[in-house]
């Protein structure tokens, strides 16, 4: 999991979101598609936190 959440991966995610912003600004991508990509990034980087919250709620 460290490979997906290290500094280089976080920097790539920030750059990716910035690129999505520019694409949306120039009308080359829809808001729905941007939302899907951003939701994917949130799930990748927040996956461990989400699982920990679910496990603590079940206990």
C-alpha positions in Angstrom: 0.0 0.0 0.0 3.0 2.3 0.5 3.7 2.2 -3.2 0.3 3.8 -3.9 0.5 6.5 -1.2 4.1 7.6 -1.3 5.1 11.2 -2.3 5.6 10.5 -6.0 2.2 8.9 -6.3 0.6 11.8 -4.5 2.4 14.3 -6.7 1.1 12.4 -9.8 -2.4 12.6 -8.4 -2.2 16.3 -7.9 -0.8 16.8 -11.4 -3.6 14.6 -12.7 -6.3 16.6 -11.0 -4.7 19.8 -12.3 -4.8 18.4 -15.8 -8.5 17.5 -15.4 -9.2 21.0 -14.3 -7.5 22.4 -17.4 -9.4 20.0 -19.6 -12.7 21.0 -18.0 -11.8 24.7 -18.3 -11.3 24.3 -22.0 -14.4 22.2 -22.4 -12.6 19.1 -23.5 -14.0 16.9 -20.7 -17.3 16.8 -18.9 -17.9 17.3 -15.2 -19.2 13.8 -14.9 -16.0 12.3 -16.2 -13.9 14.5 -14.0 -15.9 13.4 -11.0 -15.3 9.7 -11.9 -11.5 10.2 -12.1 -11.4 12.2 -8.9 -13.5 9.6 -7.1 -11.1 6.9 -8.3 -8.2 8.9 -6.9 -10.0 9.3 -3.6 -10.7 5.6 -3.4 -7.0 4.7 -4.1 -5.6 7.1 -1.6 -8.3 6.7 1.0 -8.8 3.0 0.7 -7.1 2.0 3.9 -9.0 4.7 5.9 -12.3 3.6 4.4 -11.6 -0.1 5.3 -10.6 0.8 8.8 -13.8 2.8 9.3 -15.9 -0.1 8.1 -14.1 -2.6 10.3 -14.5 -0.4 13.4 -18.2 0.1 12.7 -18.8 -3.6 12.4 -17.0 -4.4 15.7 
